[in-house]
Amino acid sequence: MITFKEIEDNLKSFIIQEQSDAHNIKTANITKYNNLKIGMNPRKFVQPHIIVRISISEAVFSLSDFSKINGGLGYEERLVIKWFGRYGIKEKLRMLWDDNSSALMEEEDKQKK
């Protein structure tokens, strides 16, 4: 079973690698990606989606075609979209949605009570 942490680490590694390929590694702000978070909110966005947070930026992407539903990530957005196109990522995200969407809704219901 895939976890949010594994997906976050995969995306973080990809962004850092892409930046080191494009720029001198010394100019990459690696610590910026230590707070990269991935989440889902099935109550707010019914369709399968992923929420990506990098620093103070946040964007929501559809899992069907990775079109942006809401928000923006600035420069990193193109890297996140490129990462989504990598082999196996879409399937892993879909499994994450299938495994967690109902559990996330149940947890939110418990918190409201």
Biotite code that builds the C-alpha atoms (Angstrom):
import biotite.structure as struc

atoms = struc.array([
    struc.Atom([0.000, 0.000, 0.000], chain_id="A", res_id=1, res_name="MET", atom_name="CA", element="C"),
    struc.Atom([1.372, 3.390, -1.037], chain_id="A", res_id=2, res_name="ILE", atom_name="CA", element="C"),
    struc.Atom([1.507, 6.195, 1.539], chain_id="A", res_id=3, res_name="THR", atom_name="CA", element="C"),
    struc.Atom([1.301, 9.981, 1.344], chain_id="A", res_id=4, res_name="PHE", atom_name="CA", element="C"),
    struc.Atom([4.863, 10.163, 2.708], chain_id="A", res_id=5, res_name="LYS", atom_name="CA", element="C"),
    struc.Atom([6.224, 7.950, -0.090], chain_id="A", res_id=6, res_name="GLU", atom_name="CA", element="C"),
    struc.Atom([4.523, 10.098, -2.726], chain_id="A", res_id=7, res_name="ILE", atom_name="CA", element="C"),
    struc.Atom([5.756, 13.312, -1.070], chain_id="A", res_id=8, res_name="GLU", atom_name="CA", element="C"),
    struc.Atom([9.333, 11.987, -0.986], chain_id="A", res_id=9, res_name="ASP", atom_name="CA", element="C"),
    struc.Atom([9.097, 10.906, -4.620], chain_id="A", res_id=10, res_name="ASN", atom_name="CA", element="C"),
    struc.Atom([7.897, 14.344, -5.736], chain_id="A", res_id=11, res_name="LEU", atom_name="CA", element="C"),
    struc.Atom([10.483, 16.139, -3.587], chain_id="A", res_id=12, res_name="LYS", atom_name="CA", element="C"),
    struc.Atom([13.318, 14.049, -5.063], chain_id="A", res_id=13, res_name="SER", atom_name="CA", element="C"),
    struc.Atom([12.034, 14.641, -8.580], chain_id="A", res_id=14, res_name="PHE", atom_name="CA", element="C"),
    struc.Atom([11.858, 18.439, -8.153], chain_id="A", res_id=15, res_name="ILE", atom_name="CA", element="C"),
    struc.Atom([15.341, 18.611, -6.628], chain_id="A", res_id=16, res_name="ILE", atom_name="CA", element="C"),
    struc.Atom([16.770, 16.417, -9.395], chain_id="A", res_id=17, res_name="GLN", atom_name="CA", element="C"),
    struc.Atom([15.085, 18.473, -12.111], chain_id="A", res_id=18, res_name="GLU", atom_name="CA", element="C"),
    struc.Atom([16.454, 21.689, -10.657], chain_id="A", res_id=19, res_name="GLN", atom_name="CA", element="C"),
    struc.Atom([19.952, 20.285, -10.258], chain_id="A", res_id=20, res_name="SER", atom_name="CA", element="C"),
    struc.Atom([19.869, 19.214, -13.898], chain_id="A", res_id=21, res_name="ASP", atom_name="CA", element="C"),
    struc.Atom([18.760, 22.673, -15.033], chain_id="A", res_id=22, res_name="ALA", atom_name="CA", element="C"),
    struc.Atom([20.882, 24.757, -12.646], chain_id="A", res_id=23, res_name="HIS", atom_name="CA", element="C"),
    struc.Atom([23.970, 24.536, -10.558], chain_id="A", res_id=24, res_name="ASN", atom_name="CA", element="C"),
    struc.Atom([22.999, 22.420, -7.512], chain_id="A", res_id=25, res_name="ILE", atom_name="CA", element="C"),
    struc.Atom([24.258, 25.212, -5.226], chain_id="A", res_id=26, res_name="LYS", atom_name="CA", element="C"),
    struc.Atom([21.444, 27.495, -6.382], chain_id="A", res_id=27, res_name="THR", atom_name="CA", element="C"),
    struc.Atom([18.660, 25.014, -5.608], chain_id="A", res_id=28, res_name="ALA", atom_name="CA", element="C"),
    struc.Atom([16.835, 25.799, -2.375], chain_id="A", res_id=29, res_name="ASN", atom_name="CA", element="C"),
    struc.Atom([16.477, 22.209, -1.187], chain_id="A", res_id=30, res_name="ILE", atom_name="CA", element="C"),
    struc.Atom([15.150, 23.167, 2.259], chain_id="A", res_id=31, res_name="THR", atom_name="CA", element="C"),
    struc.Atom([12.132, 24.770, 0.562], chain_id="A", res_id=32, res_name="LYS", atom_name="CA", element="C"),
    struc.Atom([10.891, 21.294, -0.299], chain_id="A", res_id=33, res_name="TYR", atom_name="CA", element="C"),
    struc.Atom([11.171, 19.901, 3.226], chain_id="A", res_id=34, res_name="ASN", atom_name="CA", element="C"),
    struc.Atom([7.649, 21.167, 3.863], chain_id="A", res_id=35, res_name="ASN", atom_name="CA", element="C"),
    struc.Atom([6.184, 19.769, 0.629], chain_id="A", res_id=36, res_name="LEU", atom_name="CA", element="C"),
    struc.Atom([2.855, 18.121, 1.454], chain_id="A", res_id=37, res_name="LYS", atom_name="CA", element="C"),
    struc.Atom([0.406, 16.068, -0.535], chain_id="A", res_id=38, res_name="ILE", atom_name="CA", element="C"),
    struc.Atom([-3.181, 15.605, 0.532], chain_id="A", res_id=39, res_name="GLY", atom_name="CA", element="C"),
    struc.Atom([-6.733, 14.967, -0.548], chain_id="A", res_id=40, res_name="MET", atom_name="CA", element="C"),
    struc.Atom([-10.029, 16.490, 0.561], chain_id="A", res_id=41, res_name="ASN", atom_name="CA", element="C"),
    struc.Atom([-12.965, 14.436, -0.765], chain_id="A", res_id=42, res_name="PRO", atom_name="CA", element="C"),
    struc.Atom([-15.504, 16.699, 0.970], chain_id="A", res_id=43, res_name="ARG", atom_name="CA", element="C"),
    struc.Atom([-14.314, 19.834, -0.811], chain_id="A", res_id=44, res_name="LYS", atom_name="CA", element="C"),
    struc.Atom([-13.459, 18.288, -4.179], chain_id="A", res_id=45, res_name="PHE", atom_name="CA", element="C"),
    struc.Atom([-15.615, 15.261, -4.983], chain_id="A", res_id=46, res_name="VAL", atom_name="CA", element="C"),
    struc.Atom([-13.686, 14.176, -8.067], chain_id="A", res_id=47, res_name="GLN", atom_name="CA", element="C"),
    struc.Atom([-10.463, 12.236, -7.507], chain_id="A", res_id=48, res_name="PRO", atom_name="CA", element="C"),
    struc.Atom([-7.732, 14.805, -6.940], chain_id="A", res_id=49, res_name="HIS", atom_name="CA", element="C"),
    struc.Atom([-4.463, 15.577, -5.238], chain_id="A", res_id=50, res_name="ILE", atom_name="CA", element="C"),
    struc.Atom([-3.575, 18.698, -3.283], chain_id="A", res_id=51, res_name="ILE", atom_name="CA", element="C"),
    struc.Atom([0.074, 19.745, -3.513], chain_id="A", res_id=52, res_name="VAL", atom_name="CA", element="C"),
    struc.Atom([1.466, 22.270, -1.029], chain_id="A", res_id=53, res_name="ARG", atom_name="CA", element="C"),
    struc.Atom([4.944, 23.728, -1.456], chain_id="A", res_id=54, res_name="ILE", atom_name="CA", element="C"),
    struc.Atom([5.910, 26.402, 1.033], chain_id="A", res_id=55, res_name="SER", atom_name="CA", element="C"),
    struc.Atom([2.949, 28.827, 1.092], chain_id="A", res_id=56, res_name="ILE", atom_name="CA", element="C"),
    struc.Atom([1.588, 27.808, -2.336], chain_id="A", res_id=57, res_name="SER", atom_name="CA", element="C"),
    struc.Atom([-1.123, 25.224, -2.911], chain_id="A", res_id=58, res_name="GLU", atom_name="CA", element="C"),
    struc.Atom([-2.767, 23.726, -5.986], chain_id="A", res_id=59, res_name="ALA", atom_name="CA", element="C"),
    struc.Atom([-5.385, 21.041, -6.568], chain_id="A", res_id=60, res_name="VAL", atom_name="CA", element="C"),
    struc.Atom([-5.063, 18.748, -9.585], chain_id="A", res_id=61, res_name="PHE", atom_name="CA", element="C"),
    struc.Atom([-7.512, 16.248, -11.062], chain_id="A", res_id=62, res_name="SER", atom_name="CA", element="C"),
    struc.Atom([-6.238, 12.664, -11.073], chain_id="A", res_id=63, res_name="LEU", atom_name="CA", element="C"),
    struc.Atom([-7.950, 11.899, -14.367], chain_id="A", res_id=64, res_name="SER", atom_name="CA", element="C"),
    struc.Atom([-5.872, 14.265, -16.513], chain_id="A", res_id=65, res_name="ASP", atom_name="CA", element="C"),
    struc.Atom([-3.924, 16.317, -13.947], chain_id="A", res_id=66, res_name="PHE", atom_name="CA", element="C"),
    struc.Atom([-5.647, 19.502, -15.000], chain_id="A", res_id=67, res_name="SER", atom_name="CA", element="C"),
    struc.Atom([-5.533, 22.186, -12.351], chain_id="A", res_id=68, res_name="LYS", atom_name="CA", element="C"),
    struc.Atom([-8.784, 22.538, -10.399], chain_id="A", res_id=69, res_name="ILE", atom_name="CA", element="C"),
    struc.Atom([-7.726, 25.329, -8.067], chain_id="A", res_id=70, res_name="ASN", atom_name="CA", element="C"),
    struc.Atom([-4.714, 27.315, -6.834], chain_id="A", res_id=71, res_name="GLY", atom_name="CA", element="C"),
    struc.Atom([-1.208, 27.614, -8.178], chain_id="A", res_id=72, res_name="GLY", atom_name="CA", element="C"),
    struc.Atom([2.379, 26.662, -7.369], chain_id="A", res_id=73, res_name="LEU", atom_name="CA", element="C"),
    struc.Atom([4.331, 29.231, -9.358], chain_id="A", res_id=74, res_name="GLY", atom_name="CA", element="C"),
    struc.Atom([7.555, 27.981, -10.908], chain_id="A", res_id=75, res_name="TYR", atom_name="CA", element="C"),
    struc.Atom([7.231, 24.517, -9.386], chain_id="A", res_id=76, res_name="GLU", atom_name="CA", element="C"),
    struc.Atom([3.849, 23.872, -11.015], chain_id="A", res_id=77, res_name="GLU", atom_name="CA", element="C"),
    struc.Atom([5.431, 22.847, -14.309], chain_id="A", res_id=78, res_name="ARG", atom_name="CA", element="C"),
    struc.Atom([7.707, 20.437, -12.431], chain_id="A", res_id=79, res_name="LEU", atom_name="CA", element="C"),
    struc.Atom([4.765, 18.881, -10.573], chain_id="A", res_id=80, res_name="VAL", atom_name="CA", element="C"),
    struc.Atom([2.909, 18.392, -13.867], chain_id="A", res_id=81, res_name="ILE", atom_name="CA", element="C"),
    struc.Atom([6.026, 16.848, -15.411], chain_id="A", res_id=82, res_name="LYS", atom_name="CA", element="C"),
    struc.Atom([6.327, 14.522, -12.393], chain_id="A", res_id=83, res_name="TRP", atom_name="CA", element="C"),
    struc.Atom([2.721, 13.436, -12.820], chain_id="A", res_id=84, res_name="PHE", atom_name="CA", element="C"),
    struc.Atom([3.560, 12.207, -16.328], chain_id="A", res_id=85, res_name="GLY", atom_name="CA", element="C"),
    struc.Atom([6.270, 9.853, -15.077], chain_id="A", res_id=86, res_name="ARG", atom_name="CA", element="C"),
    struc.Atom([5.663, 6.149, -15.356], chain_id="A", res_id=87, res_name="TYR", atom_name="CA", element="C"),
    struc.Atom([3.507, 4.750, -12.551], chain_id="A", res_id=88, res_name="GLY", atom_name="CA", element="C"),
    struc.Atom([2.800, 8.025, -10.733], chain_id="A", res_id=89, res_name="ILE", atom_name="CA", element="C"),
    struc.Atom([-0.792, 8.383, -11.932], chain_id="A", res_id=90, res_name="LYS", atom_name="CA", element="C"),
    struc.Atom([-1.537, 4.812, -10.891], chain_id="A", res_id=91, res_name="GLU", atom_name="CA", element="C"),
    struc.Atom([0.041, 5.286, -7.449], chain_id="A", res_id=92, res_name="LYS", atom_name="CA", element="C"),
    struc.Atom([-1.967, 8.462, -6.882], chain_id="A", res_id=93, res_name="LEU", atom_name="CA", element="C"),
    struc.Atom([-5.152, 6.683, -7.939], chain_id="A", res_id=94, res_name="ARG", atom_name="CA", element="C"),
    struc.Atom([-4.414, 3.852, -5.476], chain_id="A", res_id=95, res_name="MET", atom_name="CA", element="C"),
    struc.Atom([-3.799, 6.453, -2.766], chain_id="A", res_id=96, res_name="LEU", atom_name="CA", element="C"),
    struc.Atom([-7.188, 8.017, -3.553], chain_id="A", res_id=97, res_name="TRP", atom_name="CA", element="C"),
    struc.Atom([-8.956, 4.645, -3.571], chain_id="A", res_id=98, res_name="ASP", atom_name="CA", element="C"),
    struc.Atom([-7.334, 3.603, -0.283], chain_id="A", res_id=99, res_name="ASP", atom_name="CA", element="C"),
    struc.Atom([-7.861, 6.889, 1.559], chain_id="A", res_id=100, res_name="ASN", atom_name="CA", element="C"),
    struc.Atom([-10.817, 8.908, 0.250], chain_id="A", res_id=101, res_name="SER", atom_name="CA", element="C"),
    struc.Atom([-13.488, 7.115, 2.288], chain_id="A", res_id=102, res_name="SER", atom_name="CA", element="C"),
    struc.Atom([-11.235, 7.004, 5.370], chain_id="A", res_id=103, res_name="ALA", atom_name="CA", element="C"),
    struc.Atom([-10.605, 10.760, 5.099], chain_id="A", res_id=104, res_name="LEU", atom_name="CA", element="C"),
    struc.Atom([-14.347, 11.431, 4.939], chain_id="A", res_id=105, res_name="MET", atom_name="CA", element="C"),
    struc.Atom([-15.015, 9.183, 7.949], chain_id="A", res_id=106, res_name="GLU", atom_name="CA", element="C"),
    struc.Atom([-12.287, 10.903, 9.953], chain_id="A", res_id=107, res_name="GLU", atom_name="CA", element="C"),
    struc.Atom([-13.731, 14.319, 9.152], chain_id="A", res_id=108, res_name="GLU", atom_name="CA", element="C"),
    struc.Atom([-17.199, 13.131, 10.228], chain_id="A", res_id=109, res_name="ASP", atom_name="CA", element="C"),
    struc.Atom([-15.791, 11.985, 13.585], chain_id="A", res_id=110, res_name="LYS", atom_name="CA", element="C"),
    struc.Atom([-14.106, 15.349, 14.123], chain_id="A", res_id=111, res_name="GLN", atom_name="CA", element="C"),
    struc.Atom([-17.409, 17.178, 13.540], chain_id="A", res_id=112, res_name="LYS", atom_name="CA", element="C"),
    struc.Atom([-19.162, 15.158, 16.280], chain_id="A", res_id=113, res_name="LYS", atom_name="CA", element="C"),
])
